[in-house]
Amino acid sequence: MGAAPEDASQAPKKFGSRRFPLFTRDTARPEGGGRAAGGDAPAPARQWPIIAVLSVTALGLLLTTFGLFRVGTILVGVALLGGAVLRWLLPDVGMLAVRSRFTDMITCAGLGIVIVLLAMMAQPDPWLQIPFLQDTLHFTVR
């Protein structure tokens, strides 16, 4: 039998398993995921970007429930577009940062544009008419 090494630095190095661990111990914070205000500020002040986006979205949903469908849904889309702009301009946006800056901006801007366009095309009396969409509908339904 071999003698145990006296110094831990002389012990043979063990290589761990190449498998992923069963439990994740740490997750990298998204780029820009720091606090939007200092640590001494109260929680709402530290997370003002996400609170602003959620407040505008809630106002849009409230207007939608009171019968202003088009204005409310456009406001929801504008809130997402505002979130994309905040993510682009600010270095730290707190909980508004979910993934990388590029992914967050593209996702929020894309969804915001689609929601605004669909709200403007809603019936009756659409504010925006796209002729090729109506032709596409006639070809696919008939």
Residue pairs with C-beta under 8 A, 6 or more apart in sequence:
5 11
29 97
30 97
30 98
30 99
30 100
30 104
31 97
31 100
31 101
32 87
32 90
32 91
32 92
32 93
32 96
32 97
32 101
33 92
33 93
33 94
33 95
33 97
34 91
34 92
34 94
35 41
35 46
35 47
35 92
35 94
36 45
36 46
36 47
36 48
36 49
36 90
36 92
36 93
36 94
37 45
37 46
37 48
38 46
39 46
44 51
46 94
47 94
47 95
48 94
49 83
49 86
49 87
49 90
49 93
49 94
49 95
49 96
50 93
50 94
50 95
50 96
52 82
52 86
53 79
53 80
53 82
53 83
53 86
53 96
54 79
56 75
56 76
56 78
56 79
56 82
57 75
57 76
57 79
57 80
59 75
60 71
60 72
60 73
60 74
60 75
60 76
60 78
60 79
61 72
61 76
62 72
63 71
63 72
63 75
64 72
64 73
64 76
65 72
66 72
69 119
69 122
70 119
70 120
70 122
70 127
73 115
73 118
73 119
73 122
74 115
74 116
74 119
74 120
76 115
77 111
77 112
77 113
77 114
77 115
77 116
77 119
78 112
78 116
79 112
80 108
80 109
80 111
80 112
80 115
81 108
81 109
81 112
81 113
81 116
82 112
83 96
83 104
83 108
83 112
84 104
84 105
84 108
84 109
84 112
86 93
86 96
87 93
87 96
87 97
87 101
87 104
87 105
87 108
88 101
88 105
96 104
97 104
98 104
99 107
117 128
120 126
120 127
120 128
121 127
121 128
121 129
121 130
121 133
